[in-house]
Amino acid sequence: MITFYPGPSKVYEDVEGYLQDAFKSGILQQNHRSKPFMQLLRDTIDLLKQKLTVPAGYHVCFVSSATEAWEVVSQSLVRKQSTHIFNGAFGKKWASYASNIHSVEKVNFGLNEETSLRTFGGDVVCLTHNETSNGTQLADSQIVKLIQQLSSDAIVAVDATSSMAGLALPWQLGDVWFASVQKCFGLPAGMGVMIYSDKALNRAEAIADRKFYNSLLFIHENFSQFQTHYTPNVLGIYLFNRVLQALEPIEIVDAKIKKRAADLYHFFGQFSDYQLLVQNEAVQSATVLAIQSSEEKVQSIKEKALQAGITLGNGYGEFKTNTFRIANFPAINNQEIEVLKRFFLQNSN
Ligand SMILES: *Cc1c(COP(=O)(O)O)cnc(C)c1O
């Protein structure tokens, strides 16, 4: 079975061997205060910084998911209000979780629109780099335009769950970047990564939130000594380490993903049965494609695909029934893309 689901998504094939290696290595029964674990954590963070070219002045910690990262931002970084600029279901959900904790300002923009700030009341500005639900993405130039309008002490938090490790991210434009590992990292679900700047850390220190087990200051104090704030997912960290070792430098991954995305957009543009949900090329995602059709055609092509051993991603949120999604994540190889194309050529008009 080949899966194009955009999360949980295809796991790198080598993970099968890494699982066995993890067991044999003995790390799974090590105490997380032990030297071998601390060394593993340290290596994994170093590798992540190196492979994803994370600049100096940024720190890395692991949490349980992107959803947890939403909450960490709210608890530890928002003084009074956050501003959420979004066009889809994940950005909306983030705003909704945040609104349970503090006041939020919501700035909605259209599917084919570039973002604009319009109003700005929040001391943290929340962006979704790649909106997995509808296949849109923020170009670096759009983020630049946005942050030019912000006051210098505003913190920019970016949900990059379905683009981190697939695309080279403009780290310096954000203070907090986060993702879960079950998307572009090609790992089984169960961990999240947060990358945060000194500026974010200063804000956390000024707020001095220490109420929660996952207050950023407490997490940071632990991670800066290669410790964790709770018994960690040692297996997840081990697999993460091995996947990172094998990962090509992000510039190379980025170029391949963008080239394959251009090819896929071109490919899906040829059918009268379907249209691209996002028409404006400037905002089309390179890592998640959303393809639109009638409910009947969407249902039927998903079923036929399953029979052919191919899982297409369901639509999400308001596009649940009239779209399907195709992940263009690094763990998916070119042969699988060829199988996908052949299937569509044989089953579509
Ligand atoms: C998948 C996804 C999430 C949620 O990830 P979890 O691992 O379930 O917390 C959040 N934001 C975006 C953009 C996503 O694609």
PDBQT file of the ligand as one rigid body, heavy atoms in Angstrom, charges set to zero:
ROOT
HETATM    1  C1  LIG A 401      -0.958  18.039  11.482  1.00  0.00    +0.000 C 
HETATM    2  C2  LIG A 401      -0.947  19.474  11.826  1.00  0.00    +0.000 A 
HETATM    3  C3  LIG A 401      -1.095  19.911  13.154  1.00  0.00    +0.000 A 
HETATM    4  C4  LIG A 401      -1.374  18.981  14.291  1.00  0.00    +0.000 C 
HETATM    5  O1  LIG A 401      -0.337  18.093  14.540  1.00  0.00    +0.000 OA
HETATM    6  P1  LIG A 401      -0.454  17.131  15.822  1.00  0.00    +0.000 P 
HETATM    7  O2  LIG A 401       0.758  16.272  15.709  1.00  0.00    +0.000 OA
HETATM    8  O3  LIG A 401      -1.724  16.366  15.666  1.00  0.00    +0.000 OA
HETATM    9  O4  LIG A 401      -0.473  17.975  17.018  1.00  0.00    +0.000 OA
HETATM   10  C5  LIG A 401      -1.015  21.254  13.407  1.00  0.00    +0.000 A 
HETATM   11  N1  LIG A 401      -0.803  22.142  12.421  1.00  0.00    +0.000 NA
HETATM   12  C6  LIG A 401      -0.656  21.761  11.138  1.00  0.00    +0.000 A 
HETATM   13  C7  LIG A 401      -0.418  22.795  10.089  1.00  0.00    +0.000 C 
HETATM   14  C8  LIG A 401      -0.715  20.420  10.802  1.00  0.00    +0.000 A 
HETATM   15  O5  LIG A 401      -0.555  20.035   9.534  1.00  0.00    +0.000 OA
ENDROOT
TORSDOF 0
